Amino acid sequence: MADIDALARRLRSELGPEQVITDRQELRTYECDGLAHYKVVPAVVALPHTAAQVAAVVRACVAAGVPFVARGSGTGLSGGALPHAEGVLIVTAQMRRILEVAAQDERAVVEPGVINLHVTKAATPHGYYYAPDPSSQQICSIGGNVAENSGGAHCLKYGFTTNHVTGLQIVAPDGELVRLGGKAPDPPGYDLMGAFVGSEGTLGIATEVTVKLTRLPESVRTLLAAFGSIDQAGAATSAIIGAGVVPAAIEMMDALAIEAAEAAVACGYPPGAAAVLIVELDGPAAEVEAQFEQVTGLCEANGAFEIRIAADELERALFWKGRKSAFAAVGRISPDYIVQDGVIPRTALPEVLRRISEMAESHGVRVANVFHAGDGNLHPLVLFDDGVEGEAERAETVSGAIIDLCIEYGGSITGEHGVGMDKAKYMPRMFGPDDLDTMQLVRCAFDPSHLSNPGKIFPTPRLCGEKAGSDLRERFPGVEVF
């Protein structure tokens, strides 16, 4: 084991004593991200203020052979920022300067600790905003969004983080500062930014991010439609997309999720609803008005028993308050819960939700469903009480079965939360050995020492972490297996 005390002394000399934490009680603050199911106390926490300091920390770790993990605001839901017990946790939360808002170029340049919503606040006076909007946008950081390729309710129309990043400054796993892209769109050469965004800290640490700004729409209209069944809400979703309408967002919540939201934030959704849809349209006023009438008609045709139209920004915010609070709100109706994140074809929503309900009933747990209905990105919340013997295990079983269900229907094990620690074990169910080995070739190109966020994404480090590998040499002539 490396001399952690010596490494901590070096880090203090590089950063200053206030920016390095080694006290056990203080370290426990960082033992998990938003997925508290996994907890590891790091050996050291470093709090750099600049890109140069991040690079210095990484170089010190490499010299000592010590693994390192990057962390932003700690809101991730896959254990992607889970520390290494014998490693350094590099927290970028104090790097929170907005370096530039270039409205004429439709760009902003920010440090990784900048809060997602703060980019929009800085851009709004210029007539722009930042489109990706995770539910945690009031606290999640841009650096974390880049690591996880975060989405949000409006990704149906506007895409994920990767669609809004044009440039990066990163600290590579060897400690070198590297620039990828810039303000110009579509830089030539290999798409290294495409590889980096969503790599969950395994290819390095973002220290500066150039993002696209989107023009504020001329008109925004939002409705909330209540249905007597999830099937009706799913049918309405398919009808809207099938009609050629692409809303900014279509969000669905079932009765249990509604119950939790009401308990937490008193959002005032229609009583008796088995499901609600929040549909938002934005764009040119004439287009929005025409499509809004179409959407309203399709909701009515598919059984909506009540439709509310936001009369102003305050009412629109109230509609969204229930949806945005959903993950935290379930704590009002259950002492413990597991947040899942999978993707299925939109047309399979009713059938998959029925099967999830059947699985929950047969295992004696409850599942609240809240999700991006427009693109089939499910977020089932499996509720349980860890104080009741066997409930946690049953909840884990149902949680895993939901992921298997997504794969069965041709979907994915994650839509926007990432793989991290939580879903690494499911990767072989979605990808074959050759697929996983090819992905790890990319990782080895960036991080041959396997020090940057080790143990995440892949269930077994097949290239950088294992001596054996003659089969890999046969499939990939010339590759070195470390």
LINPEQUI-V488436 format. One record per run of one state. SS is the DSSP state (@ for helix, = for strand, . for the rest). FROM is the first residue (numbers start at 1). LEN is the number of residues. If there is no record, write none. Layout:
ss,from,len
SS,FROM,LEN
SS,FROM,LEN
This chain:
ss,from,len
.,1,3
@,4,12
.,16,1
@,17,3
=,20,2
.,22,2
@,24,7
.,31,13
=,44,3
.,47,4
@,51,14
.,65,3
=,68,4
.,72,16
=,88,4
.,92,6
=,98,5
@,103,3
.,106,1
=,107,4
.,111,4
=,115,1
@,116,9
.,125,3
=,128,2
.,130,11
=,141,1
@,142,7
.,149,6
@,155,4
.,159,2
@,161,4
=,165,7
.,172,5
=,177,5
.,182,10
@,192,5
.,197,8
=,205,8
.,213,1
=,214,2
.,216,3
=,219,9
.,228,2
@,230,13
.,243,6
=,249,6
@,255,11
.,266,9
=,275,9
.,284,1
@,285,17
.,302,4
=,306,4
.,310,3
@,313,12
.,325,1
@,326,7
.,333,3
=,336,4
.,340,2
=,342,2
.,344,2
@,346,18
.,364,2
=,366,7
@,373,3
.,376,1
=,377,2
.,379,1
=,380,5
.,385,6
@,391,18
.,409,3
=,412,1
.,413,11
@,424,7
.,431,2
@,433,14
.,447,5
=,452,1
.,453,17
@,470,6
.,476,7
